[in-house]
Amino acid sequence: EEAMALADHCVVMNDGRIEDEGPPERVYARPKTRFSATFMGESTILAGTVTEAENGIVTVSTAAGPVSLPGASTAGTTVALAIRPEHLVLGDAKGNVALGAGKVGDIVFQGSFKRVLATSTLDPALQFIAKASASATVQARDTIAISCNAQDIILLAD
């Protein structure tokens, strides 16, 4: 966090090689690799395979179901989708990409927001990490709808 606050250019390295570099805002919002996405902050990661790629829209088969988003890839390619916690939508409010439901585990109050961890009801290996408003009424053991908006999903080569 300090590096992002102080730098006008950052470099993410992994085993002596550059994974990503650029303005901190871009590296956080649109990382180039899965490593960079997780290094620069928490993300929900959905592993998947591209099933369709046409007219700038990619459809990916994931544990949360099919996800369509803007991007470029080819059918059959293994990819990862990253979604930052602030972009997951919990409960009745709906993003334009449904990700199924999650069983809420941990909720941590962090001042201006609550950090919510939920396990997918479709695949227990899939963990959603979300930021909810500090006034959100979500409670541990609740089962809640989870969604996001397609433009907030980061398509990564896996």
N, C-alpha and C positions, 0 to 999 in steps of 0.2 A: 504494500500500500504506500509506503514511503517513497519508493522509486517512482510510482505513478504520480504522486503528488509533486515531486521535485523535478522530474525529468521532462524534457520536451522530445526526447527520443529514447526508446528503450530496446534492449536486445535480450531475448530469452534464449539461453543456451542449455543444451542437454548433451552430456558426455562430450564436451569440447566442440560441439558443432552448433551453429545458429539454427534455432527452430523458427524464430520469428523476429522481426524487428520493424520499428516504425514508431509513430506517435503513440503514447500510452493509451489514448482514447480508442484508437483503431485496434491496437493489440488486444485490448480488453473486449471491445465490442465485436470485433470480427477477427479472432485469432486464426492463423493459418493451419495450425496443427492441434491435435487432441492434447498433446503435452502442453502446448502454450495455453490452451483453453483452461486446463486445470491448474496450471502454474499461476496464472494471472487472477485466480479467484475460483470460487465454487461454481460448478455447473452440474445440471442433470445431463447425463450422457446416455443417449439412446444408440445402441449399435444396430446396424441394419444393412440391408442390401437394396440397391436401386432396382426397382421393378419397371420403372417407366421414366423416360426423359424426353420431353417434347416441348418445343416452343418456350424454352426457358423455365419450365416447371419440371421438377424432379419429384417422383413419388418413391418413398422409401418404406420397405417392409420392416417394422420394428416390433419389439415386445409389447408396445402400447397400441399396436395396430398400424395401418398405413398412414403415412404422413406425407402431405404434398407441400412443397415450398419452392420459392424461386431459387434457381441454381443451375449449374451445368455439370453434368456427369453422363455416364453411359449405363444402360441396363446391365445388371450383373455385377456392378462395382460394389465392393464392401465399403461402407462409409460409417461415420459417426455423426450424430446430431447433438449439438450442445445447446442448452438453454440456460441462460443465467437466471438465478433465483428471483430477481426482480421482474422477470418476464413471465413467470408461471402465474396463472390465474386460478384461484381456488374457489370452489363452491359455485353458487348460482350465477355469478358473473361469468360470461363466456368469451373465450378467445375464439378465433376462427379455425383452430386446430384442436380437436378433442383428443386427449391423451388417456382417456379412461378414468378410473376412479383410484383413489389412494386411501389407505388406512393410515391415519395420523399416528405417528409414534411420538417423537420428541417435539416439544415446543419450547423455544428459548426466547424469553423477552430480552430485547437488546436496545431498549430505549425508544427510538422512533419506529421500530418495527419488531415483528416476531419472526424468528427463524423456525420454519416448519419443515420437519422431515416426515415424509409419507412413503409407504411401500405400495407399489402398484398391486391392485387386486388381480391383475392379469398375469403378472410375473413377479414373484416375491424377490427376485434378484434385482429388480429395477427400483431404485430409490429416487424419489423426487425431493429436491431441495428448493424451498420457496421462501420468499420474503412476503409476509403478510403485514398489513397495517397494525400498529400497536393496539388499536381498538378492535381488531378482528376477534370474533367469538369462537373460533375454531378451538377444539379441545382434543386432547389425546384420546385415541380409540375411535374418533369420528371417522366415518367413511365419506369422502368428499370428491366431487368432480374436479378434474384437473384439466386445464387447457392452456393454450397460449396463442399468440398470433404468428402466422407463418413468417412474416418479415423479421421476427425476433429469433428464429431458429438459425443456428450457425451450421452450415454443411461443411464437414471436414473429411478429407481423405483418411481412411483408417489404416 
